[in-house]
């Protein structure tokens, strides 16, 4: 993919793509992919294909409006409907905190697999590593570089596993377009997991912080968004193929650790160590993405956060780590955040689409009709998913 821009801007555009992709590729992403592959086998390829298409539409719409308006999601929301930006920022910060508890836990698990240390110690190490990454005076550069490095490590190791397990690639491609039974539940779950919550805005907010905004950068930004979704899709596909190879050998995955057992069965103890590295990389990049993007939603609304952005991000990670170590994973918070997360995508995407019609936000910019119409389809489908999910959660809680 060719991006015509200056060297510095090119680095940021690639970094934004990796930030979005690696924010999406967290511990839940890996566990979910392995679990669904075990359950649906070849037909899960269909779910991946459809979710990627929906995710590309969402990302292209959101990134375009952010860059053209030169504003972050919460500020655009407040201009569409006063006060809405505060509501969305609260939901995203709550979700980011809850998911970061799980991300720290995932990083801790990865280090434990590699070292054998107690999980409490590895959780503390994970939190400290996350905080250290934001200590640099050049936070943006560290953000871009770390997500690129960890992202490439994941990509290479998962590709190796996909080769070792020798999955039936041809059959998988066929089922991506013509499944025996379309896995609808898996499909709608993947859509929310790939672009739900803060993930949709991670790359766009990074570009605003770097000053890559305005219609003149729109082509490059859209290519960057597409690159991010391509990275996400390639990793998801390779992970699916790696697990599919194990499943088609006749192995039954451990329901408590489907991804770890797949790597273990696929390549023995070496495979399990590879899983530890992959799980750590996925988790620590999600820690970075969740903390950075959650705080970016607060900083234009709360002056003290804006003046102390790095300290707030580090505090965000510190609190997540302390909650994990001292309270574990608080079930009520995680369930509530998860259910509310399903409502964030339809609300935020609808607001972004409405913003395309407001001259006071986008000026003379004309948003492509095809992106607009496809965007509204994603809003309707994701709203249905979110309401259904929230209804199911409420029944369980009662």
Secondary structure, DSSP 8 states (H G I E B T S, - for coil): ----S-HHHHHHHHHHHHHHHHHHSSHHHHHHHHHHHHHHGGGHHHHHHHHHHHHHHHHHHHHHHHHHHT--HHHHHHHHSTTHHHHHHHHHHHHHHHHHHHHHHHHHHHHHHHH---HHHHHHHHHHHHHHTT-SS-HHHHHHHHHHHHHHHHHHHHHHHHHHTT--HHHHHHHHHS-SS--HHHHHHHHHHHHSTTHHHHHHHHHHHHT--SGGGHHHHHHHHHHHHHHHHHHHHHHHHHHHHHHHTT----TTSHHHHHHHHHHHHHHHHHHHHHHHHHHHHHHHHHHHHHHHHHTTT-HHHHHTHHHHHHHHHHHHHHHHHHH-S-HHHHHHHHHHHHHHHHHHHHHHHHHTT-HHHHTT----HHHHHHHHHHHHHHHHHHHHHHHHHHHHH-
